[in-house]
Amino acid sequence: MTVSVIEQAKIQAQVLVPLVKALQAELGAARANALVRKALGDLYRRFGEEFWKAKNESDLGKAVSSAFRTYARDDALAYDVVEQTHDAFAFDVTRCAYAEFYKALGEPELGFLLICTADFATAEGFGPDIKLTRTQTIMQGASHCDFRYKRDGGGSQ
């Protein structure tokens, strides 16, 4: 039996939250947060690359939908699919157990740093033609998270 991503996040928080707080106290919040974003970004980018290679799926909608179900396992997320095509996957997260967990800890800012910023690094791992846009998160107090994955037609960016 594998441990769900939400349970992994809760376990990791036991170490990461005190570590990040200590780094912030020692280095200042901006410098510490940048260091954490870089370290975790590299890790999550590799996860994205490995997932994309293992999936071997040219249909962006199918691939990202599959990946997202992993993060939603164990009732971690409730979401509505807005668009699913060969070149796009758009959805709104309407309930987030990750945000609920970090809010209960009194650390939604750290939740955003440790959980939400991973989404962009993971998407980078999917390849240079895959772009993620997200303008708001539940972790930061919005009513929903608006994820929009799109394959770039090979133009700019």
Contacts in CASP RR format, 6 or more apart in sequence:
PFRMAT RR
TARGET T0000
AUTHOR 0000-0000-0000
METHOD contacts of the structure
MODEL  1
MTVSVIEQAKIQAQVLVPLVKALQAELGAARANALVRKALGDLYRRFGEE
FWKAKNESDLGKAVSSAFRTYARDDALAYDVVEQTHDAFAFDVTRCAYAE
FYKALGEPELGFLLICTADFATAEGFGPDIKLTRTQTIMQGASHCDFRYK
RDGGGSQ
3 11 0 8 1.000
4 73 0 8 1.000
4 74 0 8 1.000
4 76 0 8 1.000
5 70 0 8 1.000
5 71 0 8 1.000
5 73 0 8 1.000
5 76 0 8 1.000
6 71 0 8 1.000
6 73 0 8 1.000
6 74 0 8 1.000
6 76 0 8 1.000
6 97 0 8 1.000
6 98 0 8 1.000
6 101 0 8 1.000
7 74 0 8 1.000
9 98 0 8 1.000
9 101 0 8 1.000
9 114 0 8 1.000
9 115 0 8 1.000
10 101 0 8 1.000
12 114 0 8 1.000
13 101 0 8 1.000
13 102 0 8 1.000
13 105 0 8 1.000
13 114 0 8 1.000
16 110 0 8 1.000
16 114 0 8 1.000
17 105 0 8 1.000
17 107 0 8 1.000
17 110 0 8 1.000
17 114 0 8 1.000
20 32 0 8 1.000
20 33 0 8 1.000
20 36 0 8 1.000
20 110 0 8 1.000
20 113 0 8 1.000
20 114 0 8 1.000
21 110 0 8 1.000
23 32 0 8 1.000
23 35 0 8 1.000
23 36 0 8 1.000
24 32 0 8 1.000
24 33 0 8 1.000
26 32 0 8 1.000
27 35 0 8 1.000
33 113 0 8 1.000
36 113 0 8 1.000
36 114 0 8 1.000
37 113 0 8 1.000
37 117 0 8 1.000
40 114 0 8 1.000
40 117 0 8 1.000
40 118 0 8 1.000
40 121 0 8 1.000
41 117 0 8 1.000
41 118 0 8 1.000
41 121 0 8 1.000
42 121 0 8 1.000
43 121 0 8 1.000
44 118 0 8 1.000
44 121 0 8 1.000
44 122 0 8 1.000
45 121 0 8 1.000
45 122 0 8 1.000
45 124 0 8 1.000
45 125 0 8 1.000
46 125 0 8 1.000
47 122 0 8 1.000
47 125 0 8 1.000
48 122 0 8 1.000
48 123 0 8 1.000
48 124 0 8 1.000
48 125 0 8 1.000
48 126 0 8 1.000
49 125 0 8 1.000
49 126 0 8 1.000
49 127 0 8 1.000
51 67 0 8 1.000
51 122 0 8 1.000
51 126 0 8 1.000
52 63 0 8 1.000
52 125 0 8 1.000
52 126 0 8 1.000
52 127 0 8 1.000
55 63 0 8 1.000
55 66 0 8 1.000
55 67 0 8 1.000
57 63 0 8 1.000
57 66 0 8 1.000
58 86 0 8 1.000
59 86 0 8 1.000
60 85 0 8 1.000
60 86 0 8 1.000
60 87 0 8 1.000
60 88 0 8 1.000
60 89 0 8 1.000
60 130 0 8 1.000
60 149 0 8 1.000
60 150 0 8 1.000
60 151 0 8 1.000
61 84 0 8 1.000
61 85 0 8 1.000
61 86 0 8 1.000
61 87 0 8 1.000
61 88 0 8 1.000
61 89 0 8 1.000
61 149 0 8 1.000
62 84 0 8 1.000
63 89 0 8 1.000
63 126 0 8 1.000
64 89 0 8 1.000
64 126 0 8 1.000
64 149 0 8 1.000
65 81 0 8 1.000
65 84 0 8 1.000
65 89 0 8 1.000
67 122 0 8 1.000
68 77 0 8 1.000
68 79 0 8 1.000
68 89 0 8 1.000
68 91 0 8 1.000
68 147 0 8 1.000
71 77 0 8 1.000
72 78 0 8 1.000
72 79 0 8 1.000
75 97 0 8 1.000
76 96 0 8 1.000
76 97 0 8 1.000
76 98 0 8 1.000
77 93 0 8 1.000
77 95 0 8 1.000
77 96 0 8 1.000
77 97 0 8 1.000
77 98 0 8 1.000
78 93 0 8 1.000
78 94 0 8 1.000
78 95 0 8 1.000
79 91 0 8 1.000
79 92 0 8 1.000
79 93 0 8 1.000
79 94 0 8 1.000
80 91 0 8 1.000
80 92 0 8 1.000
80 94 0 8 1.000
81 89 0 8 1.000
81 90 0 8 1.000
81 91 0 8 1.000
82 90 0 8 1.000
82 91 0 8 1.000
82 92 0 8 1.000
83 89 0 8 1.000
83 90 0 8 1.000
84 90 0 8 1.000
86 151 0 8 1.000
87 150 0 8 1.000
87 151 0 8 1.000
87 153 0 8 1.000
88 148 0 8 1.000
88 149 0 8 1.000
88 150 0 8 1.000
88 151 0 8 1.000
89 147 0 8 1.000
89 149 0 8 1.000
90 146 0 8 1.000
90 147 0 8 1.000
90 148 0 8 1.000
90 149 0 8 1.000
90 150 0 8 1.000
91 147 0 8 1.000
92 144 0 8 1.000
92 145 0 8 1.000
92 146 0 8 1.000
92 147 0 8 1.000
93 138 0 8 1.000
93 144 0 8 1.000
93 145 0 8 1.000
93 147 0 8 1.000
94 143 0 8 1.000
94 144 0 8 1.000
95 138 0 8 1.000
96 137 0 8 1.000
96 138 0 8 1.000
96 139 0 8 1.000
96 145 0 8 1.000
98 111 0 8 1.000
98 115 0 8 1.000
98 139 0 8 1.000
99 108 0 8 1.000
99 111 0 8 1.000
99 115 0 8 1.000
99 137 0 8 1.000
99 138 0 8 1.000
99 139 0 8 1.000
99 141 0 8 1.000
102 108 0 8 1.000
102 110 0 8 1.000
102 111 0 8 1.000
102 112 0 8 1.000
102 114 0 8 1.000
102 115 0 8 1.000
102 139 0 8 1.000
108 139 0 8 1.000
108 140 0 8 1.000
108 141 0 8 1.000
111 139 0 8 1.000
112 137 0 8 1.000
112 139 0 8 1.000
112 140 0 8 1.000
115 139 0 8 1.000
116 137 0 8 1.000
116 139 0 8 1.000
116 140 0 8 1.000
116 145 0 8 1.000
119 132 0 8 1.000
119 134 0 8 1.000
119 147 0 8 1.000
120 132 0 8 1.000
120 134 0 8 1.000
123 130 0 8 1.000
123 131 0 8 1.000
123 132 0 8 1.000
123 149 0 8 1.000
128 152 0 8 1.000
129 151 0 8 1.000
129 152 0 8 1.000
129 153 0 8 1.000
129 154 0 8 1.000
130 149 0 8 1.000
130 150 0 8 1.000
130 151 0 8 1.000
130 152 0 8 1.000
131 149 0 8 1.000
131 150 0 8 1.000
131 151 0 8 1.000
131 152 0 8 1.000
131 157 0 8 1.000
132 147 0 8 1.000
132 148 0 8 1.000
132 149 0 8 1.000
133 146 0 8 1.000
133 148 0 8 1.000
133 150 0 8 1.000
134 145 0 8 1.000
134 146 0 8 1.000
134 147 0 8 1.000
134 148 0 8 1.000
135 146 0 8 1.000
136 142 0 8 1.000
136 144 0 8 1.000
136 145 0 8 1.000
136 146 0 8 1.000
137 145 0 8 1.000
138 144 0 8 1.000
138 145 0 8 1.000
139 145 0 8 1.000
END
